[in-house]
Amino acid sequence: MSTHLNNGLFRRCCGRFSSYTLDVRAATAVEFGLLMPVYFLLVFGIFEVGLALLLTLNLATAANAGAELLRKAAASQTVVTEIEFRRVIDSNFVLGTTESDMKITLVPIPDADFTAVPLTFPVENKFQAPDKKAGQYLLALGYNWQFIMPTTRLLIPSGGGTQPQLQNVSLAITAVRVTE
């Protein structure tokens, strides 16, 4: 008799739950709810990768313009001021910048030792006026990333727990020295 009761209970439960398993009206909503976060992450990631590549390319263009200014100043033996240097770099960047979001470091490199250059990350504002003794400079640009999206922490490194920063480090050679 207990077997008969178990079979009856099983049939009643299967009959009751089979109506739920055969009803697929809400399956689309469940799939949509499960896949929507992945879709948003993909869309935001595509947008942010494109924007980061655009700004990185513009950082390289701005660094080239700064190095060109240093070369022209060395050739004409004129003095480059920090304001003029910042103006040239800012005018070659796609976005309007200030001292708080575009960090510029320019330090001369001693001819004997490339590793003696004090450069820290994230890049900070540190301008050492070019002199006639140094023929090589390390130019580091850092743009503080303003567009915070869900994928920002995955794509753009943050400097020591601060705001994420796109970085470009360039070598600017202003003079050629020949020694024997």
N, C-alpha and C positions, 0 to 999 in steps of 0.2 A: 504494500500500500504506500509506503514511503517513496518508492520509485515512481509510482503513479503521480504522487503529489509533486515530486521534483520535475517530472516531465511536463506537467501542467503549468507549473510556475515558469519553467523555461520557455514554453510556448507563449504564455501570456507576455513575458518580458520581451521576447523576440518580436512578437506581434506589435507591441507598443513602441519599441525602439526602431522597428523597421520603417515605420512611417517617418521617423526623423532621418534615417539614413537614406531614404529614397528622395527626400525633399532637398533639392539643390538650389533653391531660390536665393539663398544667402551666401552661396559659395563665392560669388564674384566679389561681394563686399568684404569677405574675410581675406581673399587673395589680395584685394586692393589694399586693405589695411596692413597686411604683412609686407607687401612689396613697395609701398609708398615711401617709407624712410630710405630704402636702398635707392629708389629712383631719385629722390631729392638729393641725396648724397652724390649721386652720379652727375646730376645737372649742375649742382653748385661746384663740384670738383672740376668739371669741364670749364665752367666760367672762370673759376679762380686760377686754374693752370694757364689759361689763355691770358688773363690779366697779369699774372706774375711774369710770364715770358715777355709780354709787351714792356712792362716796366723794367725788367732786367736788361732788355735790349736798349732801352732808353738810358739806363744807368751807364752802359758801356759807351753809348754815344756821347753822353755828358762827360765821361772820364776822358775820352779822346779829345773833346774840345778843351778841357782843362790842360791836358798835356800839350796840345797845340799852342795854347797861350803861353805856357812855360817855355816852349822851344822858341817862339817868336820873341819873347822877352829876353831870353838868353842871347839870341842872335843880334838883337838891337841894343842890348845892354841897358834895358830899362827895368825898373822895379815893379814887381807884381804885388799889389795890395790884397788883403783878404777880401775886401768888399768887391773889388774887380774880379777876383778869382771866383767868388761865389756867384756873381752876376753872370759870368760866362757859363758856369756849370748849370745854374738854374734856367738860363735861357735855352739850353739844349736838352732840357728834360721836359717830358710831355705834360706834366702837371705843375701847377703853381706850388712852390715850396717855400718854407720858412726855415729858420735855424733849428727849430724844434723837430721838424720831420725829415729834413735832409741834413745828414751829418757828413762833414767833409774833414778828412785828415790828410795833411800834406806834410811829410817829413823827409828831410834829405837822407840819402843813403851814403854812408862812408864808403870810399872806393875800396878799402881793404876788406871790409866785412859786411856782407849782405844780411847776415843774421843778427846784427847789432841794432836793427831798426825796432824801436819800441812801438808795436802795433797791437792794440787790444780789440777784442770783439765783445759786444757790439761796437760798431764804429762810433766814435764821439767827435765833437768839433775840436780839432787841434790843428792849428795852422802855424807852420814855421816858415817865415818869409824866405823865399829863395835867395841864396847868396852865390857869389861868383866861384866859390871853392867847390861846391857840389855840382856834379854833372848828372846825377841821377836822383830821382825822387820816388817815393812810394806814395801813391795817391789812392786813398780808400774812400769810397762813397757808401753811405748807408741810408736807405730810405725806410723810414718807419711805416710799416704796413697799416693802413687805416681801414681797410675793408675786412672786417671780422665776419667770417662765415663759418659754417660747421666744419669745413675742411681746412681751415687756416692752420691749425696746429699740426696737421699731417704734412703740409706742403712747405711751409716757411718756418725756418728755425727762429726761435726766440733767443735773445741774448741774455742769459742769466735770469730767466723768469720775468723779463720785461716784455714790452711790446714786440711783436715779430718785426724783423728787419731784413729787407733785401740788401745784399752786399755786393760790392764790386771792388776788387783790389787790382790796381794797374801799376805798371812800372813806367815812369816818364823819364826818358833819357833826353837831356837838353844839350849835351855837349859830347863830342867824341875826342877822346884823349889817346894819343899814340905815344907809347913809351917803349924803349928798347932796353 
